Amino acid sequence: MSDVYVLGVDMIKFGRFPGRTVPNIGAEAALMALDDAGLTIKDMQAMYCGNLGQANAMVGQRILQEIGQTGIPVVNCANACATGATAFREAWMSIKAEMYDVVLAVGVEQMGKGLLGGAGGGDGIPKEGLLGSGTMPCVFAEAGMEHSSKYGTTFEQFAKISVKNHHHSTLNPKAMYQIETPLDDVMNAEMISYPNTKLMCSVNVDGSAAAVLVSEKKAKELGMQRAIKVRASALASDPYTDRDLVMPDVNACTRLAAADAYEQAGLGAEDINLVELHDCFATAEMLHYENLGLCKDGEAGMMIDEGHVELGGKIPVNVSGGLLSKGHPLGATGIANIYEVCSHLRGEAGKRQVDGARIGMTHVIGLGTACAIHILEKS
Amino acid sequence: MYLNYKKNLFQCYLKHKYFYGGNKNMLPAVDYLIVPDKGDPYLEGHKCNVCEAIFLGERTVCSKCFARDKMSKVKLSNNGTLYSYSIVYRSFPGIDVPYISALVDLEDGGTVKGNLINVEPDPDNVDFGMKVKVVYGDALGRKDKDGNSYMSYFFEPA
């Protein structure tokens, strides 16, 4: 099977674009990724498009209607917050399967403001606030409180994650916000669902990101200087665990995908130079230090206390600003993470560059549950 | 916040009083809550006879061990311990906040999610592993489009 390379990748600056359409936002990133690869839409043999909000509305084809209707196969993917990464992985698989040599993956989302999630639905009466809460801040707070119960993790430790990621975002011109948020500000912000304050919740933004993936043969033909090798592409669904059906288990799913990714790459966590992981809430990031093997179980609080996960630390996490400050356009996030890691591996990440980065990891979780992990390497 | 808490307590009292007047004409808020015409309401699980996994809601296949047609109904315990929780301060419009969203492991198996009531919603008052009991009452006055009343379940400190 051919190795797969990312030849071009880019994202738009995340923001709010109420006057634009989903395909229009997606088309912008698609063109940017094509330019980055030095290719055109005529070179693409297939397209994989990730979008959640209009999952039934042929977003991929509508993007091609804006940038070039060449008649190539288009697959539209929806996989909750793992949507973009799933589209990327479908593209990767098509090259692995030797169907194509050059394919395009696009992730795009246009978000409303406000709470996501909500318990129940269907007939009868609303269950939100009657049988607990199904809002995302609460569901991820409950997952974080499980960690508190096991290891004594504190509100302050969760809040420090938000301080870190907001600080990182001040170095990222493509982040939605570039604002320092000191610990007091984070802890005293409006409490949404304890222990997640407003500043510990990801930002709902519009955004898009895209990547051009090529076979090894094609990468050699076009030039490898800026090509990034995909060392692993793993996707897992939630395995059965005792409470999973009432308390979505983001841990088991991530651990399953991580084990697969490390095995595919023949690498361990100690080989990873930076990680972009799914900090949809500050409580979520804490869990994934352990789930991804960046530290032992029970050591996540220490990782943030000791600064190991900051830019300049042992294993920088979410130097883009993460979903907490860069923003979280659901379908775009998976590919935006890949853009971020590729920028570092190419040495093009500017002020937030992780020095000497050779291998990076991306991780997303879509509740319900899907986990996608990619390991990328400088070629 | 404290006033809200007092208000909630009072509402709960009213609901309990209302409930003990009889179950007639009250529909269960969820399908795993059983409201008999006579006798006490209870939570029902579906237990796999092969691997003993307990599910809420009827099913024919066990998603843990994949056995088919090995499910039997079990009455779940009204006693449990608090596994995890969050205090919800922001919810959808029209939902009273704050409240405690709780995950409770029941004695003899099964985990259920619901509101923990009769505790002031403050992390200092909520302990992991605390003993709770399942109580039943009116579903916070919520009615469906046909005006039907519903019964729900809550947790309160044991």
Interface residues (C-beta under 8 A of the other chain):
Chain A: L115 G118 A119 G120 D123 G124 I125 P126 K127 E128 G129 L130 L131 G132 S133 T135 P137 C138 A141 E142 A143 M145 E146 S148 S149 F155 E190 M191 I192 S193 Y194 P195 N196 Y240 D242 R243 L245 V246 M247
Chain B: L27 A29 V30 A53 F55 L56 S63 K64 Y83 S84 Y85 S86 I87 V88 Y89 R90 S91 F92 I95 D96 V97 Y99 S101 A102 L103 D105 T111 V112 K113 G114 N115 P123 F128 G129 A139 L140 R142 K143 D144 Y150 S152 Y153
